[in-house]
Amino acid sequence: MQAKIYVASHKLYQMPSDPLYQPIWVGHSKSSNPFDLPAGWIGDDSGDNISDKNSSFNELTALYWAWKNSDADIIGLVHYRRYFSLNHK
């Protein structure tokens, strides 16, 4: 069973190195430079998507993308800077 947690972002940010997390650029179809995705990131404007509706639906465009395009058995969504952690500091 494969799990994937998509990290929704609309700007560059340091992402976790854990392969469980997958950065996804939300609203990528309306990005000022849609061909310039950082290495390892995906855009929410590929495959079956609603990227053009990001101004109305925010990070839910990433969730829609994951629902329609991910091959993971379990998917999750977090917003950048808000990760799940086992560290109790």
C-alpha positions as CSV (number, residue, x, y, z in Angstrom):
1,M,0.0,0.0,0.0
2,Q,1.4,3.4,-1.0
3,A,0.7,6.7,0.7
4,K,1.5,10.2,-0.5
5,I,1.0,13.5,1.2
6,Y,0.8,16.4,-1.2
7,V,2.2,19.8,0.0
8,A,0.3,22.6,-1.6
9,S,2.3,25.8,-2.3
10,H,2.0,28.8,-4.6
11,K,5.6,30.0,-4.0
12,L,9.0,28.5,-3.4
13,Y,9.5,27.1,0.0
14,Q,11.8,24.6,1.6
15,M,10.1,21.2,1.4
16,P,10.6,18.1,3.6
17,S,13.1,15.6,2.2
18,D,10.9,12.6,3.2
19,P,9.7,10.9,0.1
20,L,6.2,10.6,1.7
21,Y,5.8,14.3,0.9
22,Q,5.2,15.5,-2.7
23,P,5.3,19.3,-3.4
24,I,2.6,20.5,-5.8
25,W,2.4,24.0,-7.2
26,V,-1.3,25.2,-6.9
27,G,-2.7,27.5,-9.5
28,H,0.2,26.6,-11.7
29,S,-1.7,27.3,-14.9
30,K,-1.9,31.0,-14.0
31,S,1.7,31.1,-12.8
32,S,3.8,34.0,-14.2
33,N,6.3,31.4,-15.4
34,P,4.5,28.0,-15.8
35,F,7.5,26.2,-17.3
36,D,9.7,26.9,-14.3
37,L,8.8,24.3,-11.7
38,P,11.4,23.5,-9.1
39,A,13.0,20.0,-9.3
40,G,10.8,17.4,-7.8
41,W,7.7,19.5,-7.8
42,I,4.6,18.9,-9.9
43,G,2.0,21.4,-11.1
44,D,-1.7,21.1,-10.5
45,D,-2.2,21.9,-14.2
46,S,-1.3,18.5,-15.6
47,G,-3.7,15.5,-16.3
48,D,-7.3,16.0,-15.2
49,N,-7.2,19.3,-13.2
50,I,-9.0,22.4,-12.1
51,S,-5.9,24.6,-11.8
52,D,-7.6,27.5,-13.5
53,K,-10.1,27.7,-10.6
54,N,-7.4,28.1,-8.0
55,S,-8.4,31.7,-7.2
56,S,-11.8,30.3,-6.0
57,F,-10.8,26.9,-4.6
58,N,-7.2,27.6,-3.2
59,E,-5.3,24.5,-2.3
60,L,-8.3,22.3,-3.1
61,T,-7.0,22.3,-6.7
62,A,-4.1,20.2,-5.4
63,L,-6.5,17.8,-3.7
64,Y,-8.6,17.5,-6.9
65,W,-5.4,16.8,-8.9
66,A,-4.3,14.1,-6.4
67,W,-7.8,12.5,-6.5
68,K,-7.8,12.3,-10.3
69,N,-4.1,11.7,-11.1
70,S,-2.3,10.1,-8.1
71,D,-1.6,6.3,-8.1
72,A,-1.2,6.3,-4.3
73,D,-3.7,4.2,-2.3
74,I,-3.8,6.8,0.5
75,I,-3.5,10.5,-0.2
76,G,-3.2,13.5,2.1
77,L,-2.9,17.2,1.8
78,V,-1.0,19.8,3.8
79,H,-0.3,23.4,3.2
80,Y,3.3,24.6,3.1
81,R,4.8,25.2,6.6
82,R,2.2,22.9,8.1
83,Y,3.6,19.4,8.2
84,F,2.7,16.3,10.2
85,S,5.4,15.6,12.7
86,L,6.3,13.1,15.4
87,N,8.6,15.6,17.1
88,H,7.1,16.8,20.3
89,K,9.2,19.9,21.1
